[in-house]
Amino acid sequence: MTVNSTPPCLNLEIDGMIARVTFNNPAARNALTWPMYEELKQICDSLATNADVRVAIFHVAGDKAFVSGSDIQQFVDLKENEAYEVAVDHIFAPLQQLPIPTIVMIEGLAVGSGLLMATACDFRISTPDAHFGIPVAKTLGNCLSPNNLSWLAAHLGVPAVKKMLLTAELIKAPELLESGFLYQTVETTEICAATDALAKKLAVLAPITQKASKLAIACLLQNNLPDCTDLMRETYNSKDFMEGVNAFLECRSPQWLGE
């Protein structure tokens, strides 16, 4: 079974017990548009009820970047920008809570929403030259939701998350392999074979055990999250955030005012 459409989009292909989801927006380094977010939710909802599928693989078209974040143009017309983070939570939740193991295949940059999506998956396989981060402190001047911060901290550790968010530095794959965030790093020529091998290994194991294990962990991470609406509202309604958006679209460096 194959579902294809014209980019920017997501393509779904199901081959036996393995589903493959391709993020297809290579002209924009696979930046996610809002329709692509919606497609991701719809695909996850569909896979969650397909008893024949045992594993899902997520990857991208092209090799310049995995997912380079969200399409920045989307922020220009938003009336309540902090609502964007809440909406993204609802989009990623079905991916975090898929009852089957998920693998993400990463080449190039996994930044912003790309890193969040990779963290929402169970296993990450990348090339050794891949870079990871959320450099919003030097790009847009926005912030993350408590749910996204919780997932990042649980998978990467608080020091690494602070490094990414406060210094806007990108972390290289070898460091994240050593920390356990990455399941494996392999060369570009071997990444498809390595991903397929892991998928086949996962597909023949006890599916109910896998479901119970990963969903219980998801519940632990999402239990008693604080309400940080005031912080998100302050950030997204700031002059600095609009300056970040405008500077990005105008291909210039932002001038932060602290307002």
C-alpha positions in Angstrom: 0.0 0.0 0.0 1.4 3.4 -1.0 -0.1 6.9 -0.4 1.6 9.6 -2.4 0.9 13.3 -3.0 2.6 16.4 -4.3 5.2 18.1 -2.0 5.1 19.6 0.5 3.5 16.6 2.0 4.0 13.2 3.8 4.0 10.0 1.9 2.9 6.7 3.5 3.9 3.3 2.3 3.0 0.0 4.0 4.9 -3.1 3.1 3.8 -6.1 5.2 4.4 -5.3 8.9 6.5 -2.2 8.2 5.1 1.3 7.5 7.4 4.0 6.0 6.5 7.6 6.3 8.4 10.1 4.2 8.5 13.9 4.9 8.6 15.3 1.4 9.5 19.0 1.3 13.1 18.9 0.1 13.0 22.4 -1.5 12.6 23.8 2.0 14.9 21.3 3.8 11.8 19.4 4.8 10.5 22.3 7.0 7.1 21.4 8.3 4.0 23.3 7.0 0.8 23.2 9.0 -0.8 20.8 6.5 2.2 18.5 7.0 1.7 18.5 10.7 -2.0 17.6 10.2 -1.0 14.8 7.8 1.4 13.4 10.5 -1.4 13.3 13.0 -3.7 11.6 10.5 -1.1 9.0 9.5 -0.3 8.2 13.2 -4.1 7.8 14.0 -4.4 5.4 11.0 -1.3 3.4 12.0 -2.5 3.1 15.6 -5.6 1.1 14.5 -3.8 -1.0 11.8 -3.2 -4.3 13.5 -1.1 -5.6 10.6 1.6 -2.9 11.1 4.2 -3.7 13.7 6.9 -1.0 13.1 6.9 2.5 11.6 10.0 4.1 10.0 10.1 7.9 9.5 12.6 9.5 7.1 12.8 12.4 4.6 13.1 13.1 0.9 16.5 14.4 -0.1 19.7 14.4 1.9 20.4 18.0 2.9 18.4 17.9 6.1 16.2 15.6 8.1 13.6 18.2 9.3 14.9 21.8 9.6 12.0 23.0 11.8 8.7 24.6 11.0 7.9 26.8 8.0 8.5 30.2 9.5 6.0 31.9 7.2 3.3 30.3 9.2 4.0 32.6 12.2 3.3 35.8 10.3 -0.4 35.6 10.3 -1.0 33.8 13.7 -3.2 35.8 16.1 -2.1 33.9 19.2 1.3 32.6 18.6 1.6 30.8 21.9 -1.3 28.6 20.8 1.1 27.2 18.1 3.0 25.2 20.8 -0.2 23.8 22.3 -1.3 22.8 18.8 2.0 21.1 18.0 1.7 19.2 21.3 -1.6 17.7 19.9 0.1 16.8 16.7 3.1 15.1 18.2 1.1 13.3 20.9 -0.2 10.6 18.5 3.4 9.9 17.4 4.6 9.7 21.0 1.8 7.3 21.9 1.8 5.1 18.8 1.3 1.5 20.2 4.1 0.2 17.9 7.9 0.8 17.9 9.0 3.8 15.8 12.4 4.4 14.1 13.6 7.7 12.7 16.4 7.8 10.1 18.4 11.1 10.3 20.8 12.7 7.8 22.0 16.3 8.0 20.2 18.6 10.4 17.5 17.6 12.9 16.6 21.0 14.4 13.6 22.6 15.9 10.5 20.5 15.1 12.9 18.0 13.5 14.5 17.3 16.8 11.1 17.2 18.6 9.8 14.7 16.1 13.0 12.5 16.4 12.6 12.6 20.2 9.0 11.5 19.9 10.2 8.3 18.2 11.6 5.3 20.0 14.8 4.8 18.1 17.1 7.2 16.2 19.6 6.1 13.6 21.8 8.8 12.1 24.8 9.5 10.0 28.0 10.5 11.9 27.8 14.0 10.5 24.3 14.7 11.7 23.7 17.7 14.0 20.9 18.3 16.5 19.5 21.3 18.3 16.8 23.9 18.9 18.6 27.2 18.2 15.6 29.5 18.8 17.7 31.8 21.0 19.4 33.1 17.9 16.8 32.5 15.3 13.1 33.2 16.2 13.2 34.0 19.9 10.3 31.7 20.7 10.1 28.9 23.4 8.9 25.3 23.8 5.9 23.9 25.6 6.2 22.0 28.9 5.4 18.7 27.2 8.2 19.2 24.6 10.7 20.2 27.2 9.7 17.2 29.3 10.4 14.8 26.4 13.7 16.5 25.5 14.9 16.4 29.1 13.9 12.8 29.5 15.7 11.7 26.4 18.7 14.0 26.2 19.2 15.1 29.8 18.8 18.6 31.3 22.4 19.7 30.7 22.2 18.9 26.9 18.8 20.6 26.7 20.1 23.7 28.4 23.1 23.7 26.0 20.8 23.6 23.0 18.3 26.2 24.2 20.5 28.7 26.1 23.6 28.7 23.8 21.8 27.8 20.6 24.6 25.4 19.8 24.1 22.3 17.7 25.2 18.9 19.2 27.0 16.4 16.9 25.9 12.8 16.5 28.9 11.2 18.2 28.1 13.0 21.5 24.5 11.8 21.3 25.5 8.3 20.4 27.6 8.1 23.6 24.7 9.5 25.7 22.3 6.8 24.3 20.0 9.2 22.6 21.0 7.7 19.2 20.6 4.0 18.8 23.3 3.8 16.1 25.3 6.0 13.7 26.2 4.6 10.3 27.4 6.1 7.0 24.9 7.3 4.4 25.4 4.3 2.2 24.5 2.0 5.1 21.7 3.8 6.9 18.8 2.3 5.0 20.1 -1.3 5.6 20.7 -0.5 9.3 17.2 0.9 9.7 15.6 -2.0 8.0 17.5 -4.5 10.1 16.3 -2.8 13.3 12.7 -2.7 12.0 12.7 -6.4 11.2 14.1 -7.2 14.6 11.3 -5.2 16.3 8.6 -6.5 14.1 8.8 -10.1 15.3 8.8 -9.3 19.1 5.7 -9.4 21.4 3.6 -6.4 20.2 1.4 -6.2 23.4 4.5 -6.0 25.6 6.0 -3.3 23.3 2.8 -1.3 23.5 2.5 -1.6 27.3 6.1 -0.7 27.8 6.2 2.4 25.6 2.8 3.8 26.6 3.6 3.4 30.3 6.8 5.4 29.8 4.8 8.0 27.9 2.4 8.3 30.8 5.2 8.7 33.3 6.7 11.6 31.2 3.5 13.4 30.7 2.1 13.1 34.3 1.6 16.3 36.3 3.1 18.7 33.7 3.0 22.3 34.9 1.0 25.1 33.3 3.5 27.4 31.7 0.9 29.3 29.5 2.1 32.6 31.0 5.7 32.1 29.9 4.7 30.9 26.4 2.3 33.9 26.0 5.0 36.4 27.2 7.5 34.9 24.7 5.3 34.6 21.6 3.7 38.0 22.2 7.0 39.8 22.6 8.6 42.2 20.2 11.6 40.0 20.1 9.7 37.1 18.7 8.2 39.2 15.8 11.7 40.6 15.2 13.0 37.0 15.0 10.3 36.0 12.5 10.8 39.1 10.3 14.6 38.8 10.5 14.5 35.2 9.4 12.2 36.0 6.4 14.4 38.9 5.5 17.6 36.9 5.7 19.2 39.1 8.3 20.4 38.8 11.9 17.8 39.7 14.5 18.3 42.6 16.9 17.1 41.5 20.3 15.6 44.1 22.5 14.5 42.1 25.5 10.9 43.4 25.0 
